[in-house]
Amino acid sequence: MQIDNLPPLREVIAAHELRARKELGQNFLLDLNLTARIARVAGPLQAATVIEVGPGPGGLTRALLAEGAKKVIAIERDERTLPALAQIAEAYPGRLEVIAGDALEIDYAALADGPTRIVSNLPYNIGTELLTRWLTVEAWPPFFESLTLMFQREVAERIVARPGDNHYGRLGVLCGWRTEARIAFNVGREAFTPPPKVTSSVVHLKPKATPDGVAVRDLEAVTRAAFGQRRKMVRQSLKSLGVPMEPLLAAAELRGDERAEVLPVETFLKLARARRG
């Protein structure tokens, strides 16, 4: 698939001698049909600023620009890829800004410029940490309209998990609390260079707008306690919160013999409010 006048990604990688580095969590996407599909999951981009983490040689970057993104801000730690990204910036004048830096040290809210979306094939080694940071900002609704992100399939299942699912845990509660999350589609190993050991998934998360009076730190404390000993009844696992147990259970309408893995998000919110009490 030819989406612009730039060389095919395999030629770009060869020309710049780019080999994916395991220590950077890199797996390059070479199929421009696939990167265009990811970009389309994010919705119409003509009025949007798109933040991309870990663009590598720029396959998804090119797709975002070709799909009409007003501006793409690409954050890349690997300096080897900067010349390839500079070529893309030249092909799309004034629409690509590249920030050479560590994705874990960026103030993302400061990059927002009007309607802002985050679309990334995230480095596997920092993907969950970045998502958690984006979803635990105190100011809510957040600076972004949506998140369209690639994860390992197992992480994606944790994000969209519901009570009773095998993958339901702290991440599922957090994502269920603050977003509407869905798996858009799966991506096979063969789409990447080098192929990872597992299937990947593209997840789309849209923030819920309504404040609910729950502090992030309180919900984190409750879910840490509850899932830290997930096979125990909540009467036991929640003792580490150091608050009177009976009023806490009563506020959440619990008997105490339930386990964390079956409790809906709303119950965790009730526990968080009662903890703050």
BATORTOR-258765 format. One record per atom (N, C-alpha, C, CB): x, y, z. Coordinates in steps of 0.001 Angstrom, whole numbers, plus 524288, in hexadecimal, padded with zeros to 5 digits. Glycine has a CB too. Example, Ala and Ser with C-alpha at 12.3 -4.5 7.8 and 13.67 -1.06 7.14 Angstrom:
BEGIN
833867E9C681E78/8300C7EE6C81E78/833907F31C81E78/82C2C7EE8782356/832327F73681BA8/835667FBDC81BE4/832648001E81EBE/837047FDAA8165D/
This chain:
BEGIN
8034F7FB5080000/800008000080000/80375804E580000/7FC4080004804D6/8024F8087A7FC78/8053980D577FC22/801C1811BF7FE32/8070A80E717F666/8032581412802A8/7FFDE81825804E8/8023D81D9180430/7FEFB8171480AAB/8073581DCC80273/809C8822C98017B/80E4F821CF7FDB9/80BBC8255B806B3/81179825BD7FCDC/815C7825477F921/81AE3823AB7FBB0/8168882A5F7F64F/81AAD8222780099/81F54820718035F/8208D81ABA80218/81E9F8212A80949/8256481912802F6/826D8813A4801BC/823F180FBE80536/82CC3812E48025B/8238580AD480384/82149806BF806DE/824688064B80BEF/821318016D803FB/821C5804A481004/824458047D81529/828FE800E181557/8205F802CC81939/828D07FC8F8127E/82D627F91181272/832287FBDF81043/82C3E7F41C80F34/831597FF1F80C50/835B48021D80A1D/837A48063580DFD/8340F804BF804FA/83402808A6810CD/8358280C82814C1/838CF809F6818FC/830A480F138172F/8371E8057281AD6/839EA802AD81EF6/83F578011281D15/836CE7FDD9820C0/83FA27FF3281839/844B27FD9C81618/848498025081559/843F57FABD810E2/8462E8068C81351/8495C80B2C8123B/84BB880D7781729/8461E80F4880F7C/848CE80D3B81B6A/84AA980F8982056/84CC280B7382427/8464481292822EB/84D218069182247/84F4A802488256C/84C96801EA82ABE/85536803088262E/8476D801CC82A7F/84454801B182F4C/842F77FC13830B3/83F4E8050082EB1/844E07FA4C83501/843647F54383725/840947F63383C4B/8483C7F1A7837E7/83C0D7F3CB83CD5/839067F48B841A3/83C327F2C48465D/833CA7F1858415D/83C1A7F5E884A67/83F0A7F4B984F2B/83B6D7F2A985369/841F27F9978511F/83CC67EE1485560/839967EB9885965/839557EEEF85E4E/83BBC7E63185AB5/83DB57F16785FB5/83DD67F47B86485/83A5A7F94E8643C/843627F61F865B6/838E07FADE85F79/8354C7FF4985EC2/82FB17FD8085DD0/8371D802AB85A38/82ECC7F86285E13/8298C7F65285D41/8279D7F70A857B6/825D27F8DD860F3/82B447F723853EB/829D17F86D84E88/828227F39984B69/82E627FB1884BCA/823EB7F4278488C/822467F08584475/81FEB7F3E18402D/81E407EC418468D/822827F42683BB8/820E77F7BF83799/81C697F57683460/8258F7F9098340B/818877F8C38333D/8143D7F75E82FBD/815AC7F90D82A35/80F007F9F483185/815907F56182683/817237F6A08212D/812967F6E681D59/81AFC7F2AA81F4E/80E117F4FB81EDF/809927F4B281B62/8067C7F9CB81BA2/8060B7F00081CD1/806BC7FCEA81786/80411801F281781/7FE268015981734/805FA8053C812FB/7FC377FCE181531/7F6987FBC981590/7F4F77FB8381B44/7F5327F69E812B9/7F8397F8F381E68/7F70C7F83C823EF/7F7737FD5F826EB/7FAB87F43382651/7FB8880065825D8/7FC148055E828A8/7F79E809138273C/80169807F282769/7F5E3808EB82267/7F15E80C25820D9/7EC7480A67823BE/7F07780BD481ADC/7EBE38055282485/7E7598035182760/7E7708052E82D09/7E7357FD4C8272B/7EC148052482F6C/7EC9380717834D0/7EB0B80CD683506/7F23E80657836E3/7ECFF80FE08314D/7EBCF8157A8313B/7E5EF81667830C6/7EEAE8182D82CB1/7E34A8133282DBF/7DDAA813F682CFD/7DA86812A2831E6/7DBC1810A28286E/7DC8C80F278352C/7D9E280DEF83A1B/7D969812D983D6E/7DCD98099C83D26/7DD318165483D01/7DD2E81B238401D/7D90281EFD83E5D/7E27881DBA83FD7/7D68181DFF839E2/7D25D821788380F/7D476825C48348C/7CF87823DB83CAA/7D11982963832CC/7D2CC82DB482F71/7D704830F383227/7CE1D8313382DF7/7DB338320882F5B/7DFBB83492831C2/7E0BF83A0F82FAF/7E48383148830EB/7DD7C83BE682C33/7DEAA840D58298B/7DF218457882D45/7DA81841F88258C/7DC4E8454F831A5/7DC83849A68355A/7DFCB8485883A26/7D70884B2883707/7E278843DD83A05/7E4FC841E283EC4/7EAE68427A83EB3/7E39D83C3983F87/7ECF38437D84368/7F281842BA8446A/7F32283D3084674/7F4B8846E384866/7F69683A3484410/7F76C834CA84596/7FCC9834408481B/7F6E98311A840D2/7FCE5831F984CBB/801D2830D284F61/8031382B1584E7B/801868321E8555F/807C682A0884C8B/80976824AC84B94/80E6B8239C84EAF/80A60823B2845A9/80E7481F4785184/8130681DBA8548F/815C581945851C7/8117A81C1D85A31/81AD8819C58510F/81DE08159E84EAB/81CC1814B4848F0/81CFA810C385184/81D4D818A48459C/81C068180384011/81FC18147983D14/81BED81D3883D82/82491813B183F1B/828548108483C4D/82955812BC836EE/8267380AEB83BE4/8293280F80832D6/82A328118582D8A/825A48148B82B3B/82B8980D16829F4/8212D814AD82DF1/81D068184382C60/8188A815F482953/81F4281C638294E/817A2810EE8299A/8134280E9B826BD/80DFE810B982870/8134E808C882767/80D09810C682D81/80819812E382F79/807F6818D082EDA/8074D811618353E/80C6481B4A82F7B/80CB8820FC82ECB/80AD68228182958/81265822F082FAC/80CBD81FC882575/80B30820D982009/8055681FF281F4B/80E5181D6281C37/8035981BC8821AF/7FDC381AA682123/7FA7381EE88239E/7FC748155F82398/7FC01820C48281B/7F915824E882AC2/7F8F6829DE82773/7FB7F8261183024/7FD6182B2C82531/7FDAE82FD4821E7/7FA9782F1381CDD/8036483124820A5/7FB0682A7181A8D/7F82B8295D815B6/7F2498294E8169E/7F9E98242981365/7F0AA827D781B5D/7EB15827E081CAC/7E92382D5D81DF6/7EA098243D82148/7ECB08313681DEC/7EB098369F81E58/7EBDD8394082390/7E599836F081D13/7EED2836D08271D/7EFB58394182C37/7F1C783ED082B8E/7F391835FA82F7E/7EF648426A82E6C/7F111847E082E18/7F6D78485882F91/7EDAC84B5F831B3/7F84D84597833BF/7FDB3845B18358E/7FED7840A38387B/7FEBE84A8783917/8038083E9C837CC/8055183A1383AC7/80A1983BAF83DE7/806988355A8371C/809F383A87842E7/80E7983B5F84653/81094835FB847BC/80CF983EA384B68/81527834B7845BA/8177482F888466D/81BE082FCD84A70/8197F82D5A84125/81B9F82C6C84E57/81F8282C5A85289/822DB8277C851E0/81CDB82C7885810/827DB82841850F5/82B4C823E884FC0/8306782440852CD/82C69823BC849EC/8319D8201D8558F/8366681FDC858A9/83B1581E198556E/835A581C3285D41/83A1681B068515D/83E3C818A184E42/8401E81C7684A14/83C4E8137C84BB5/844A181EB684AEA/846A1822B28475B/847D08208D841EB/84B7E8251F8499E/8487781B7684162/849888192D83C3B/8450881A238386F/84A898134C83CBC/8404281AAD83A85/83BAF81B3C8371F/83AAA820DD8357B/836EB8191D839D6/83D6382490837CE/83C2A82A0E836D4/83CD782BAE83121/83F8982D7083A34/840E6829D082E52/8414282B42828CA/83C9C8295782595/846428291C8267B/83AAC824A1826B7/8361C8229C823E9/8314C825EE82513/8351481CDC82565/830AF82787829F0/82C4382ADA82B61/82CCA83048828F5/82BD482B498315A/83196832198286A/8327C83731825EC/830B7837198203A/8384F838B782640/83165832A781D99/82F898322481838/8299983295817F0/8314F82CEC815E3/826FD8304681BC4/821458309C81BED/81F978363F81CD5/81F0582D0582041/82243838E182072/820F583E558218C/82191841B681CAF/8246784073825F6/825728407D81989/8265784377814BD/8220084272810C1/82BB18421281261/81FFE83D98810C5/81BDB83C3780D0F/8168E83E6A80EA2/81B7B8365680C8B/815FD83F9E813A6/81115841D2815B4/8125D846F28187C/80E4283DDF81989/8138984B0A81599/8158884FEA817EC/811EE8522081C29/8164C85400813AB/81441853528209A/81175855EB824D3/80DB185285827DF/80E9685A55822B3/80D7E84D6E826C5/8099984A1B82955/80BF0845FF82CF2/806588477082548/8110D8456282CF7/813938418783068/817A884431833C3/8161883D1082D32/8170184393838E0/81AE88456A83CA5/81D32840A983F60/8187684955840B4/822428403A83F5F/824E383BCC841D9/8279F83DA8846C9/828DA8393483E0B/8267383B1484B1C/828F083C3C8501C/82C88837AD85168/824C783D2985490/83199838BC8519C/8355D834AE852FC/835C183478858F0/83AD9835C18506D/833938306185B3B/833A783015860E9/8311582B26862EC/830FF834C886339/8314682A9B8680B/82F198260F86ABB/8293D826DA86B86/831E3825238700F/8261B82330869AB/8206A823A686A09/81E7D823E886FA5/81DD981F1D8674B/8217D821EA8734E/81FEB821EB878C9/8210B8272787B71/822B381D8D87BB2/8238D82AA6878AD/824F782FB487AFF/822278344A87867/82AD68308687AA2/81E51833248752B/81B9D8373087225/816C98392387516/81A0A8351186CB6/815EB83E44874F1/811118408C876E9/80D348409A87256/811F8846418793B/809F983C9287211/8068E83BEF86D8A/802568401E86D46/8040A8369786DA6/8004C841A6871B6/7FC37845A2871B1/7FE3484AB986F4D/7FA3B8469C87742/8033B84BDD87007/80576850A786DDF/805D985071867E9/80AD98519F87036/805A384BC6865A9/805F284B4085FFA/800A684BE985D58/80838845FB85E8D/7FC7F84B7486068/7F73D84BB385E2E/7F6578510485B97/7F31284AB486274/7F40E850C8856E7/7F2F38558E853F3/7EDA5854DB8515E/7F757856BC84FC7/7E9948569A85406/7E4528559285212/7E2F284FD9852D8/7E3DE8571384C43/7DF6684DCC84FA7/7DE05848408501F/7E2E3844DC84F78/7D9D5846B984C03/7E3E78419685354/7E8C183E888536C/7E792838C585442/7EC7384088857BB/7EA288357A8513F/7E99682FD6851C9/7EF0082D5F85222/7E66E82D8184D23/7EF5582917854E5/7F4348262C8553D/7F37F821278521C/7F5BC824FD85B14/7F6ED8205684E53/7F6B981BB684B00/7FC3F8198684AA0/7F47181D038456F/7FCFD814B284C6D/8024E812A984CB1/8028580CBB84C6A/804E38147B851A1/8068D80AD1849ED/808568057284AA4/80C4F805D184F10/80AC9802F18455F/80A7380555853E1/80DAF806858586F/81228802988590C/80A538069385D61/816BF8047585A9A/81ADE800C485C13/818D47FD1C86053/81FD9803B685DFD/8197F7F80A85F94/817267F44886327/818EF7F500868CD/818677EED286160/81DBA7F6D286985/81FD57F70286EDB/81DCB7FB9C8720C/825B47F74186EA9/81B257FF6486F9D/81917803D4872A5/81354804D787188/81C3C808BF87176/810E08018886E6A/80B848028986CC3/807A5802F48713B/809CC7FE5B86929/807BB7FF1E874CD/803FE7FF2487919/804F3803C487CBB/8044D7FA0387C29/809E88050C87DAA/80B1D8097688111/8092C80E9587EBD/810FA809C58820F/809D680F55879AB/807ED814168772F/801FD8146E8777C/809B5814518717E/7FF5A8102887655/7F9A48102F8769F/7F7D78119B87C14/7F76980ADA87509/7FA3080F4888002/7F8B08106488567/7F98281622886B8/7FBCB80CF68892E/7FDCA81853884F6/7FEC681DE3885F5/7FAAB821508835E/8043581F6B88403/7F94381FFD87E93/7F5618232D87BCA/7F001822E087E62/7F4F88216A87613/7EED481E6E880CD/7E9A781DB888317/7E95981F4C888D0/7E806818278828D/7EDBA820B088B2D/7ED9C8221C890BA/7EEF1827DB8919F/7F16381EB3893C7/7EE8E82B0888D85/7EF2F830AC88E5A/7EA9C83296891B2/7EF6F833B9888FC/7EBA28364E8950E/7E78F8383B8989F/7E35383B43895B7/7E9FB83BB589CD9/7E4F283E6C891DE/7E1208418E88EEE/7DE2C83E0488B2F/7E3DC8461788BE3/7D91283DD788BB4/7D5D783A7B8885C/7D0B983D338871C/7D4CA8352688B03/7CEE983D2F88231/7D10E83A9787D97/7D6A683C5187C4B/7CD8F83B9C878F7/7D99A838DE879C9/7DF28839E2878D9/7E01183D3387407/7E217834CD87851/7E50083DE4872B5/7E67D8412F86E47/7E59F83E708690C/7EC30842CE86EC6/7E4B78395486911/7E4278366F86430/7DE81834C586349/7E7B5831A886433/7DD048347185E5E/7D7C8832AE85CE7/7D75B82CC685CC2/7D64B834E5857A6/7DBAA82A3185B78/7DBA08248085B3D/7E1328227A85B26/7D8968228D8566A/7E1AB81D6C85C3A/7E69D81AA085BEC/7E5D58160785831/7E87F818BC8617B/7E9358158285453/7E92881103850D9/7EE9680EA98510F/7E78C8128B84B1A/7EF0B80A2185397/7F4278082D8552A/7F4C580266853F0/7F5018091B85AF3/7F98D800ED8528B/7FADA7FB71851A4/7FD737F9368567F/7FE767FAD284CD0/7FB747F4A78582B/7FDAD7F1D785C9D/7FE467EC1885B3E/7FA3B7F2808618A/801317E94985E71/800EE7E39E85E36/7FB4F7E1FF85F66/804E17E10986220/7F98C7DDD185CEE/7F41B7DC1885D7C/7F29C7DB5F86337/7F33D7D6F985A81/7F6117D93986657/7F4D27D84586BDA/7F3BC7DD5986EB9/7F9487D55786E87/7F6C77E16C86D9A/7F5E67E67D87014/7F0B37E8C486E37/7FA757EA4E86EDE/7EF9C7E8408692B/7EAA77EA3286714/7E6057E799869CD/7EA5D7E93F86129/7E6707E28686AD0/7E2357DFC586D77/7E1987E1A587311/7E32E7D9E686D61/7E5DA7E31C8758F/7E5827E55187ADA/7E2CC7EAA187ABE/7EB027E5D787D4B/7E3B67EDA5876A3/7E16A7F2DC87634/7DB7A7F295875BD/7E3B27F5C08717F/7D9857EEF4872AA/7D3E37EEB78719A/7D1177EABB87506/7D2F47ED6A86BE7/7D3DB7E838878A9/7D1937E40687BD3/7CD0B7E60687F24/7D5BE7E19287F57/7C9577E2858800C/7C4CD7E39D88347/7C4C77DFF4887FB/7BFB47E30C88018/7C1CC7E13188C09/7C1A37DDCF890A9/7C09F7D81D88F33/7BD6C7DFB589474/7C3BD7D4A98917E/7C3367CF1E8906C/7C6C97CD2788C26/7BDC27CDF288F03/7C8E97D0B0888E9/7CCA67CF19884E8/7D1D27CD9488770/7CD7B7D385880E2/7D4A07CA10884F5/7D9AC7C86A88711/7DD917CCE38874B/7DBE57C401883D1/7DD137D0AD883BF/7E0D57D4F988377/7DF357D9B8886B0/7E1947D69587DDD/7DAD27D96C88962/7D8DE7DDF188C4E/7DC5D7DF0E89105/7D32D7DD0288E18/7DDF77E3F889177/7E1567E581895C7/7E1917EB698963A/7E6D37E34489511/7E5C37ED5D89874/7E6427F2F989972/7E5E47F62A89473/7EB637F41D89C2A/7E8597F45289035/7E83E7F74A88B53/7E2BA7F7738890E/7EC0D7F4EA88758/7DFEE7F3248896D/7DA8D7F3088877C/7D7027F6AF88A7E/7D8677ED8E887BD/7D7CB7F70688FAE/7D4AC7FA9D892DC/7D5DF8004189159/7D5BE7F9BE898C1/7DADC80186890D1/7DC66806D388F5D/7DA1A8086088A17/7E2598074B88F39/7DAAD804F588634/7D8BA8062B880FB/7D2C88064D880DC/7DAC18022F87D0B/7D045802D2883D0/7CA96802D888410/7C86E8078F886DE/7C8B07FE02886AE/7CB6D8099588A91/7C9E280E4088D7D/7C9F28131388A08/7CD7C80F0F8922B/7CE20813C78872A/7CEE8818B988480/7CE0B818A687EA0/7D42D81A8B88589/7CD508141987C51/7CCBA813EB876A2/7C8AE80FEB874E9/7D1EE812B387418/7C7208108187007/7C48880C5486D1F/7C8CB809F5869BB/7BFAC80E66869BB/7CA258050986AC3/7CE8B8029B86816/7CCBD7FDE8864EA/7D2BF800F686C05/7CF107FD4A8604E/7CDD17F8C985D0E/7D2A57F72D859FE/7C9397FA0285951/7D2F77F22E858CB/7D7037F0448553F/7D5057F0F384FAF/7D86F7EA6685665/7D7D37F40984C94/7D6297F51584730/7D7567F0768439F/7D8D97FA0084517/7DC167EE6384400/7DD8B7E9C5840F0/7E2C67E7AA842E8/7DDDE7EB1A83AFC/7E3E47E2DF84177/7E8CA7E05C842EC/7ECAF7E0AF83E75/7E7DC7DAA484478/7F1AD7E05783FCF/7F5E27E0AC83BFC/7F98B7DC0B83CD0/7F8E57E5F983C73/7FA517D8F9838C1/7FDA57D45E83925/803657D5B68399A/7FCD27D0ED83480/8066D7D1FB83B71/80C137D2AF83C30/80ECE7D43F83726/80E837CDB083E4F/80CE67D1FB832C1/80F977D2A782DC9/80F6D7D83E82BC3/80D447CF13829CA/80C397DB9682E16/80BDD7E10782C51/810827E45382E1E/806D17E37882E48/8139B7E238831B9/817CE7E54083427/81D2B7E35C8326C/817627E4F883A14/820E97E6E8832D6/826657E59683241/8295B7E7AB836FC/828AA7E7D782D13/82BCD7E43183A26/82B5F7DE7E839F7/8260E7DCC783C1F/82FE27DBE583D1C/824467D80983ACC/81F427D63683CD5/81F897D574842BD/81DA37D11483A26/81BD57D7A8845BA/81BB87D69B84B58/819EE7D0FE84C4C/818117DA8684E33/81A257CF5C85122/818B07C9F78526B/812C47C944852DF/81B4B7C85085785/80FF07CD9785306/80A517CD4885414/807417D0928502D/8091D7CF14859AF/802237CF8C84FEC/7FE8A7D2CA84CE2/7FDE47D81484F84/7F92E7D01184C42/7FCED7DC1484C6F/7FBF77E15284E7B/7F6597E2ED84D64/7FFCC7E54E84C12/7F4A47E70B84FEB/7EF577E90F84F28/7EF637EEFC84F36/7EB9D7E6F785365/7EC097F14084BF4/7EB2A7F6E984C01/7E6717F7FE84F73/7EA537F92184654/7E7357FB4F8535E/7E3167FC9C85716/7E1A3802558567A/7E4D27FB6F85CC3/7DC978036985674/7DAAD808D08562B/7D7F980A1B85B4B/7D6DD8099A8516D/7D9AB80E5485DD5/7D77980FFE862D2/7D5848159486255/7DB8F80F8986742/7D0B281669863E3/7CE5E81BA2863BE/7CD0681D408694F/7C96581BC48602A/7CEEF821AC86B25/7CDF6823458708F/7C82E8241A871B7/7D0EF8283A871C0/7C69B8227287652/7C172823D68784B/7C1C08295A87A74/7BF8581FE487C8D/7BDC282C7087994/7BE0E8320287ACC/7BC46833648804D/7BADE834FE876F9/7B9128301A882B5/7B684831B588788/7B9F9830E088C50/7B17382EC288832/7BB2A834FD88F54/7BE0A8343F89438/7BABD8311989815/7BF9683997896A0/7BD4D82E0089B55/7BA5782AB489EEC/7BC1682B448A49A/7BACF8251389D47/7BF5982F278A5AD/7C0C9830358AB0E/7C48282C548AD7D/7BC18830708AE37/7C7248292C8AA51/7CAE18255F8AC52/7D0648273D8AB22/7C9E881FE38A9F0/7D3C0827448AF1D/7D930828CF8AE57/7DC548242D8AC4F/7DB9682AE88B37B/7DFDA8254D8A8B6/7E319821328A66C/7E5E581E1A8AAA9/7E7168238B8A29E/7E839820CF8AE6D/7EB5081E1F8B270/7E7FA81A6A8B5AA/7EDF3822148B605/7E31181BC68B68B/7DFAE818558B9A1/7DE4B8136F8B695/7DAAF81B348BB44/7DD09814088B196/7DBCD80F708AE71/7E09880BF28ADDD/7D9C1811118A90B/7E52080E4C8AD1D/7E9E480B318ACA3/7EAF2808238B1A3/7EE9080EB68AB5A/7EA0A80A998B61F/7EAF3807EF8BB1B/7E7488034E8BBBE/7EA4380BBD8BFAE/7E262804108BA56/7DE7A7FFE78BAEB/7DFAE7FB5B8B73C/7D8EE8020A8B9D8/7E0CD7FC898B24B/7E1D17F8488AE9C/7E6F77F58A8AFD4/7E1E27FA5C8A902/7EAD97F86B8B1BF/7EFC77F5F38B345/7EEE87F2078B7A4/7F3C47FA158B4F9/7EBCB7F38F8BB73/7EAA97F00A8BFD3/7E7617EB608BE08/7E7CD7F3018C437/7E3597EC688BB09/7DFA87E84D8B981/7E22A7E4458B5EC/7DAEF7EAB08B6D1/7E5167E60E8B211/7E7647E26C8AE51/7ECC37E0828B001/7E7C77E4FB8A904/7EF037E2E98B407/7F3FF7E1038B609/7F3757DB858B83C/7F6197E4B48BA39/7EED07DA448BA16/7EDAB7D4FF8BBFD/7E87E7D34B8B993/7ED6E7D4CE8C228/7E8627D2E08B475/7E3897D2668B18A/7E0897CD668B2C1/7E4AB7D2A58ABD3/7E3107C9648B4C5/7E04C7C4918B5F4/7DDD87C4AB8BB5F/7E3F87BFF78B581/7DEFF7C8AA8BE5A/7DCB57C9208C392/7D7927CC208C35E/7E0887CBD48C751/7D4497CB3C8C743/7CF807CE488C7B6/7D0E67D3ED8C8F0/7CBD87CBFE8CBF8/7CDA27D7948C71A/7CEF07DD178C7BC/7CF4B7DEAE8CD79/7CAEC7E0728C4FA/7CC8C7DBF98D0EA/7CCF67DD398D67D/7D29F7DCB68D85E/7C95D7D99E8D9B9/7D5787D90A8D5FD/7DAEF7D8468D765/7DE927DBCE8D435/7DC737D2918D69F/7DDAD7DBF88CF1D/7E1567DED58CBC6/7E13D7E4B78CCBF/7E01E7DDC38C618/7DCBF7E6CA8CE6C/7DC567EC738CF35/7DE487EE408D48C/7D6C27EE238CE86/7DFD17EA998D7E1/7E1C37EC1A8DD0C/7E6927EF938DCBD/7E3027E7478E039/7E9987EEE88D888/7EE607F2028D800/7ED4F7F7CE8D742/7F18D7F0058D378/7E8677F9488D64B/7E70E7FED28D5CA/7E756801A28DB05/7E19B7FF6A8D379/7E6F47FEA78DF40/7E770800FB8E470/7E2D2804468E610/7EC30804368E4AA/7DE1E803018E41E/7D95C805D28E5A3/7D57E801DE8E7E6/7D6E7808D48E0D8/7D1C2803A48EB10/7CDDA7FFFE8ED3D/7CB187FCFA8E8E8/7C9CB802F88F08F/7CAE87F7D28E988/7C91B7F4888E537/7C32B7F4A28E471/7CAD97EEFE8E61F/7C03B7F4558E8A0/7BA8B7F3DB8E804/7B8197F8908E54B/7B8037F3218ED4F/7B9707FD6A8E6D9/7B750801E58E401/7B8FC801F98DE40/7B904806EF8E6A4/7BDD08003C8DD3F/7BFB98001A8D7DA/7BC807FC528D491/7C5877FE8B8D7B5/7BBAC7F7A78D690/7B89C7F3C08D3B8/7B2F37F5828D31C/7B8D57EE768D687/7B0D07F7DA8D726/7AB5D7F99B8D6E7/7AAAD7FDD08D2B6/7A9967FBB78DC45/7AE75801678D258/7AE178059E8CE78/7AE178037F8C8E8/7B29B809768CF29/7B0C47FF0F8C823/7B10A7FCB78C2EB/7AD0C7F8638C22B/7B6757FA978C1EE/7A9AC7F7B18C618/7A58E7F3B08C5E0/7A7D57EE3D8C506/7A1A77F4F58C181/7ABEE7ED0F8C802/7AE8C7E8048C7AA/7ADB07E4DB8CCA7/7B4697E8C58C6A7/7AD7E7DFB78CC0D/7AD387DC408D09A/7B2A07DB868D300/7AAE27D6EA8CF11/7B6997DB758CF8C/7BBEC7DAA08D14B/7BE437D5918CF5C/7BC1E7DABE8D710/7BAF67D1F88CD78/7BD037CD008CB9C/7BDDC7CCF28C5B0/7B9587C8A38CD24/7BD097D1628C31F/7BDF77D1CA8BD83/7C3E47D21F8BC6C/7BB137D6A78BB3B/7C5547D1218B79B/7CAC37D1C38B5E4/7CB147D6358B1F7/7CCE97CC9F8B378/7CF887D8B08B1D9/7D0407DD618AE9E/7CEF37DC658A8EA/7D5D27DF578AF11/7D02E7D7D48A6FF/7CFA77D6C18A16A/7CA0C7D6B889F71/7D21A7D1A68A033/7C6327D6BF8A2FB/7C0B77D6C28A149/7BE047DBF98A251/7BDBD7D26B8A405/7C0C77DFA88A4B0/7BE487E4998A61E/7BE307E8628A182/7C11E7E7178AAC2/7B9BA7EAD88A072/7B9787EEB489C38/7BC657F3B289DA6/7B3C37EFFD89AEB/7BD7D7F6C9899B0/7C05B7FBAF89A7C/7BD8C7FF2489E6D/7C1077FE9D89547/7B86B7FF8089E29/7B57F802E38A1A7/7B65C801708A75F/7AFBA802A78A05B/7B71D7FC7C8A87C/7B8247FADA8ADE5/7BD737FCE18AFB9/7B7EF7F4D48AE60/7C14C7FCB28AC4F/7C66C7FED48ADBE/7C614804BB8AE96/7CA827FD928A97A/7C2C7807628AB9D/7C21D80D048AC6A/7BF9880E148B1B8/7BEC380F6A8A7FD/7BBC880AE58B339/7B96080B7B8B862/7BD5780A918BCBD/7B4C7807B18B8F9/7C0A6806AF8BC0B/7C4C3805A38BFED/7C89380A408C045/7C7C38008D8BE86/7C9E380C808BBC7/7CD82810E48BBC0/7CB31815A48BE7C/7CF01812498B62D/7C62C816AA8BD8F/7C3A281B0C8C03C/7C36181A0C8C619/7BE1981BF58BE0A/7C228815448C792/7C1AF814098CD26/7C6FF8145E8CFD8/7BF5280E8C8CDE8/7CB11812D88CD1E/7D058813408CF67/7D197818EB8D0AC/7D485810FD8CBA1/7D03D81C628CD08/7D14A821F58CDF4/7CDB78240C8D237/7D08F825278C8DF/7C8BE821F98D221/7C4AB822FD8D5F5/7C4E0827DB8D8C8/7C49981F1A8D998/
